Amino acid sequence: MSYRPFALLVGFLVALGFGMGCSQNKPVTETLVESEFADQLLAPMNYLGNIAKQSPDAVFNPQGSGVRRAIVQTKLPNGQSMTLWIYQPDPLPRSKVPCVFIAPAGTMMIHGLGLADGDSPEHLPWVKAGFAVVAYELSGPADAESSTDVQLKAAAEKFRQAKSGLLNAQVAMAYAREKVSFVDPNQFYTAGHSSAGTMALYVAEMEPQVKGAIAFMPAVDIRASLGIDGITYVQNAGIVPEAGIYVSEISPITHINRLSQPTFLFIAGDDRSDITGPADSFGKKLRELGSDVTVVRVPSGGHFEPMLDPGIPMAIDWLKMITRTN
């Protein structure tokens, strides 16, 4: 991929954060739609549980004061490996603890991303507040700045084969349910910043196990965030066929009627307009639908820093209130 055409996508990367696979499988052109909901989401749960039972046990090691972490290699149904970072509070409470599921931030939502050391600051505060955390990678890792079109296409195919990251989240939940004894399986929540916030909302919309969602500066309308130039390039380069239709189908704003769980939405006023505008509308629409939504809008700070402070501390207080209710 030449630098000049790909510069059309740089603005989206600024908004969604900064993260190669090669597939020989037949390209996947479909995405999750209403008619697939029961077959693709509900039916596989026992199957995914059986896969989780065959995965290695989590072995926890200290990660500083109050935190222990295990790194586990589990499997997707197609046999591909998937990495989980599983955190436990130290010491563990006597009762089972709620669990927060977090994907890595920094994708264009057409490809996946692995976990990296820089993700830990978004994980640790939840654990120190008494929650379990399962961080899960997204199939089809790529670096949009350095990957070639061929590499991006292969990554996009793997991402779509994992139901645009939804299957990654489901496998993570199956592992937590089957293999992590200190986790309360009735208290699963999603959280994330930027593209991981997009994923947190999308998974909550599509997965009945999720009891609440937390999204910091999410791209709720992926089509708006990519922009017409970005969508045109991705489609014309053969990276994603019918790219505009695809990103609309996986945008949280498209499935907002599904988001019945309590939701915490955090927005920075000086973030990009293609993030803040749709997010503001998303929060307003949730209120109009009568949903349980808490919208926090800080005036400044940009796309990243407000998430760490005051965003995560405020979200932790909110989630403690929600878990008491649940």
C-alpha positions as CSV (number, residue, x, y, z in Angstrom):
1,M,0.0,0.0,0.0
2,S,1.4,3.4,-0.9
3,Y,1.5,6.1,1.7
4,R,-0.3,8.7,-0.3
5,P,-3.6,6.8,-0.9
6,F,-3.6,5.4,2.6
7,A,-3.3,8.9,4.1
8,L,-7.0,9.1,3.5
9,L,-7.4,6.8,6.6
10,V,-5.1,8.6,8.9
11,G,-7.8,10.8,10.4
12,F,-9.7,7.8,11.5
13,L,-6.6,6.3,13.1
14,V,-6.1,9.5,15.1
15,A,-9.7,9.1,16.4
16,L,-9.5,5.4,17.2
17,G,-6.0,5.0,18.6
18,F,-2.6,3.6,17.4
19,G,-1.7,-1.4,16.5
20,M,-0.7,-9.4,10.2
21,G,-2.1,-12.2,9.3
22,C,-2.6,-14.0,6.1
23,S,-5.7,-16.2,5.4
24,Q,-6.1,-18.8,2.8
25,N,-9.8,-19.3,3.6
26,K,-12.5,-18.2,1.2
27,P,-13.3,-14.5,1.8
28,V,-16.2,-13.9,4.1
29,T,-18.6,-11.4,2.7
30,E,-21.5,-11.6,5.0
31,T,-21.9,-10.0,8.4
32,L,-24.3,-10.5,11.4
33,V,-27.9,-9.7,10.5
34,E,-31.2,-10.1,12.3
35,S,-32.0,-13.5,10.8
36,E,-28.7,-14.9,12.1
37,F,-29.1,-13.8,15.7
38,A,-30.3,-17.0,17.2
39,D,-28.1,-19.4,15.2
40,Q,-24.9,-17.4,15.4
41,L,-25.1,-16.1,19.0
42,L,-27.3,-18.2,21.2
43,A,-26.9,-21.7,19.8
44,P,-23.1,-21.9,20.0
45,M,-22.9,-21.1,23.7
46,N,-22.6,-24.8,24.9
47,Y,-20.2,-25.5,22.0
48,L,-18.0,-22.6,23.0
49,G,-18.2,-23.7,26.6
50,N,-16.9,-27.1,25.6
51,I,-14.0,-25.5,23.7
52,A,-13.2,-23.4,26.8
53,K,-13.2,-26.5,29.0
54,Q,-10.4,-28.0,26.8
55,S,-8.3,-24.8,27.1
56,P,-5.4,-24.5,29.6
57,D,-6.2,-23.4,33.1
58,A,-5.3,-19.9,34.1
59,V,-2.1,-19.6,36.1
60,F,-2.0,-16.2,37.9
61,N,1.2,-14.2,38.7
62,P,1.5,-11.0,40.7
63,Q,1.3,-7.8,38.6
64,G,2.0,-5.3,41.4
65,S,0.0,-4.4,44.4
66,G,-3.6,-5.8,44.4
67,V,-3.4,-7.5,41.0
68,R,-2.6,-10.9,39.6
69,R,-2.7,-11.8,35.9
70,A,-2.8,-15.0,33.8
71,I,-2.1,-15.2,30.1
72,V,-4.1,-18.0,28.4
73,Q,-4.1,-19.3,24.8
74,T,-7.6,-20.6,24.0
75,K,-9.1,-21.5,20.6
76,L,-11.8,-20.2,18.3
77,P,-14.2,-22.8,16.7
78,N,-12.1,-22.8,13.5
79,G,-9.0,-23.8,15.5
80,Q,-7.2,-20.5,15.4
81,S,-5.5,-19.5,18.6
82,M,-6.7,-16.5,20.7
83,T,-5.0,-14.8,23.6
84,L,-6.7,-13.8,26.8
85,W,-5.3,-11.7,29.7
86,I,-7.2,-12.6,32.8
87,Y,-6.9,-10.4,35.9
88,Q,-8.0,-11.2,39.5
89,P,-8.1,-8.9,42.5
90,D,-5.5,-9.8,45.1
91,P,-6.7,-10.8,47.7
92,L,-9.8,-12.3,46.2
93,P,-13.1,-11.3,47.9
94,R,-15.1,-14.2,49.6
95,S,-17.9,-13.9,47.0
96,K,-17.6,-14.2,43.2
97,V,-16.8,-10.9,41.5
98,P,-18.2,-9.1,38.4
99,C,-16.1,-9.3,35.3
100,V,-15.3,-6.6,32.7
101,F,-14.4,-7.7,29.2
102,I,-12.1,-5.3,27.2
103,A,-10.9,-5.5,23.6
104,P,-7.7,-3.7,22.5
105,A,-8.2,-0.2,21.1
106,G,-6.6,1.0,17.8
107,T,-8.4,-0.7,15.0
108,M,-10.4,0.7,12.1
109,M,-13.1,-1.8,12.9
110,I,-12.4,-3.7,9.6
111,H,-9.4,-5.6,11.1
112,G,-8.4,-7.0,14.5
113,L,-5.6,-6.3,16.9
114,G,-3.5,-8.2,19.5
115,L,-3.0,-7.3,23.1
116,A,0.1,-5.2,24.0
117,D,1.7,-3.9,27.2
118,G,0.3,-0.4,26.5
119,D,-3.2,-1.8,27.1
120,S,-2.6,-2.5,30.8
121,P,-3.3,1.0,32.1
122,E,-6.9,0.6,30.9
123,H,-7.2,-2.8,32.7
124,L,-5.5,-2.3,36.1
125,P,-7.9,0.3,37.7
126,W,-10.9,-2.1,37.3
127,V,-9.0,-4.9,39.1
128,K,-7.8,-2.6,41.9
129,A,-11.4,-1.6,42.3
130,G,-12.4,-5.2,42.9
131,F,-13.5,-6.4,39.5
132,A,-12.2,-9.3,37.4
133,V,-11.0,-8.3,33.9
134,V,-10.7,-10.4,30.8
135,A,-8.9,-8.6,28.0
136,Y,-9.3,-10.4,24.7
137,E,-7.6,-9.9,21.3
138,L,-9.5,-9.4,18.1
139,S,-8.9,-11.8,15.1
140,G,-7.1,-10.4,12.1
141,P,-4.4,-8.3,13.6
142,A,-2.9,-5.6,11.4
143,D,-1.2,-2.2,11.5
144,A,-3.1,0.1,9.2
145,E,-0.1,2.4,8.7
146,S,2.4,-0.3,7.7
147,S,0.4,-3.3,6.4
148,T,0.0,-3.7,2.6
149,D,-3.4,-3.9,1.0
150,V,-2.9,-7.7,0.7
151,Q,-2.2,-8.0,4.4
152,L,-5.1,-5.8,5.3
153,K,-7.4,-7.8,3.1
154,A,-6.3,-11.1,4.8
155,A,-6.7,-9.5,8.3
156,A,-10.2,-8.1,7.4
157,E,-11.3,-11.6,6.3
158,K,-10.2,-13.1,9.6
159,F,-11.9,-10.3,11.5
160,R,-15.2,-11.0,9.6
161,Q,-14.8,-14.8,10.2
162,A,-14.8,-13.9,13.9
163,K,-18.1,-12.1,13.4
164,S,-16.3,-8.7,13.5
165,G,-14.9,-9.4,16.9
166,L,-18.1,-10.7,18.4
167,L,-16.9,-14.3,18.4
168,N,-13.7,-13.2,20.2
169,A,-15.8,-11.7,22.9
170,Q,-18.0,-14.8,23.2
171,V,-15.0,-17.1,23.5
172,A,-13.6,-14.9,26.2
173,M,-17.0,-15.0,28.1
174,A,-17.2,-18.8,27.6
175,Y,-13.7,-19.2,29.1
176,A,-14.6,-17.0,32.1
177,R,-17.8,-18.9,32.7
178,E,-16.2,-22.3,32.5
179,K,-12.7,-21.9,33.8
180,V,-12.5,-18.9,36.1
181,S,-14.0,-19.9,39.4
182,F,-14.0,-16.4,41.1
183,V,-16.0,-14.8,38.3
184,D,-19.8,-14.2,38.7
185,P,-21.2,-15.5,35.4
186,N,-24.3,-13.4,35.9
187,Q,-22.3,-10.2,36.1
188,F,-20.6,-9.7,32.7
189,Y,-19.9,-6.2,31.5
190,T,-18.1,-4.7,28.5
191,A,-15.9,-1.7,28.5
192,G,-13.4,0.0,26.2
193,H,-12.0,3.2,24.8
194,S,-12.2,4.4,21.2
195,S,-12.6,1.4,18.8
196,A,-12.7,-0.8,21.9
197,G,-15.6,1.4,23.1
198,T,-17.2,0.7,19.8
199,M,-16.7,-3.0,20.4
200,A,-18.0,-2.8,23.9
201,L,-21.3,-1.3,22.7
202,Y,-21.6,-3.7,19.7
203,V,-21.0,-6.8,21.9
204,A,-23.5,-5.5,24.4
205,E,-26.1,-5.1,21.7
206,M,-25.6,-8.5,20.3
207,E,-24.8,-10.7,23.3
208,P,-27.5,-11.4,26.0
209,Q,-24.8,-12.3,28.6
210,V,-23.7,-8.7,28.9
211,K,-25.4,-6.8,31.7
212,G,-24.0,-3.4,31.0
213,A,-21.7,-1.4,28.7
214,I,-19.1,1.3,29.2
215,A,-17.7,3.2,26.2
216,F,-15.2,6.0,26.3
217,M,-15.1,8.1,23.1
218,P,-16.5,5.4,20.9
219,A,-17.1,5.6,17.2
220,V,-20.7,4.7,17.3
221,D,-21.1,5.4,13.5
222,I,-18.1,3.7,11.9
223,R,-19.1,5.0,8.5
224,A,-18.9,8.6,9.7
225,S,-15.5,7.9,11.3
226,L,-14.0,6.3,8.3
227,G,-15.4,9.0,6.0
228,I,-16.3,8.7,2.4
229,D,-12.6,8.8,1.3
230,G,-11.6,6.0,3.7
231,I,-14.6,3.8,2.7
232,T,-13.9,4.4,-1.0
233,Y,-10.3,3.4,-0.6
234,V,-11.0,0.3,1.5
235,Q,-13.5,-0.9,-1.1
236,N,-11.7,0.0,-4.3
237,A,-8.5,-1.6,-2.9
238,G,-10.4,-4.8,-2.4
239,I,-9.7,-4.8,1.3
240,V,-13.4,-5.1,2.2
241,P,-16.1,-5.6,-0.4
242,E,-19.1,-3.3,0.0
243,A,-17.3,-1.6,2.8
244,G,-19.9,1.1,3.3
245,I,-22.7,-1.5,3.9
246,Y,-20.4,-3.6,6.1
247,V,-19.3,-0.9,8.5
248,S,-22.9,0.3,8.8
249,E,-24.0,-3.2,9.7
250,I,-21.5,-3.4,12.6
251,S,-22.0,0.2,13.8
252,P,-23.5,0.4,17.3
253,I,-25.9,3.2,16.1
254,T,-27.5,0.8,13.7
255,H,-28.5,-1.6,16.5
256,I,-29.2,1.0,19.2
257,N,-32.7,-0.6,19.8
258,R,-30.9,-3.7,21.1
259,L,-29.0,-1.8,23.8
260,S,-31.4,-2.4,26.7
261,Q,-28.7,-2.8,29.4
262,P,-27.4,0.1,31.5
263,T,-24.9,2.1,29.5
264,F,-22.1,4.6,30.5
265,L,-21.1,6.9,27.7
266,F,-18.1,9.2,28.1
267,I,-17.4,12.0,25.6
268,A,-14.7,14.7,25.4
269,G,-16.0,17.9,23.9
270,D,-12.8,18.7,21.9
271,D,-12.5,15.2,20.4
272,R,-13.0,14.8,16.7
273,S,-16.5,15.9,15.4
274,D,-17.0,12.6,13.7
275,I,-16.7,11.0,17.2
276,T,-18.5,13.5,19.4
277,G,-21.4,14.3,17.0
278,P,-22.6,10.7,16.6
279,A,-21.9,9.9,20.2
280,D,-24.0,12.9,21.4
281,S,-26.8,11.7,19.1
282,F,-26.4,8.2,20.4
283,G,-26.8,9.2,24.0
284,K,-29.8,11.4,23.1
285,K,-31.5,8.5,21.2
286,L,-31.0,6.1,24.1
287,R,-32.7,8.6,26.4
288,E,-35.6,8.9,23.9
289,L,-35.9,5.1,23.9
290,G,-36.2,5.1,27.7
291,S,-32.9,3.2,28.1
292,D,-30.8,3.4,31.3
293,V,-28.0,5.6,30.0
294,T,-25.5,7.8,31.8
295,V,-23.8,10.3,29.6
296,V,-20.7,12.2,30.9
297,R,-19.3,15.0,28.6
298,V,-16.1,16.7,29.7
299,P,-15.2,19.9,27.9
300,S,-11.7,19.2,26.9
301,G,-8.7,16.8,27.1
302,G,-8.7,15.3,23.6
303,H,-9.2,11.7,22.6
304,F,-7.2,9.8,25.2
305,E,-6.3,11.5,28.5
306,P,-9.8,12.1,29.8
307,M,-10.5,8.4,29.5
308,L,-7.9,7.7,32.1
309,D,-8.9,10.6,34.4
310,P,-11.7,11.3,35.1
311,G,-13.3,8.7,32.9
312,I,-12.3,5.3,34.3
313,P,-12.7,6.4,38.0
314,M,-16.2,7.7,37.2
315,A,-17.1,4.6,35.3
316,I,-15.9,2.4,38.2
317,D,-18.2,4.2,40.6
318,W,-21.0,3.8,38.1
319,L,-20.4,0.1,37.7
320,K,-20.2,-0.5,41.4
321,M,-23.7,1.0,41.6
322,I,-24.9,-1.2,38.8
323,T,-23.5,-4.4,40.2
324,R,-25.2,-3.7,43.5
325,T,-28.4,-3.4,41.7
326,N,-27.9,-6.5,39.7
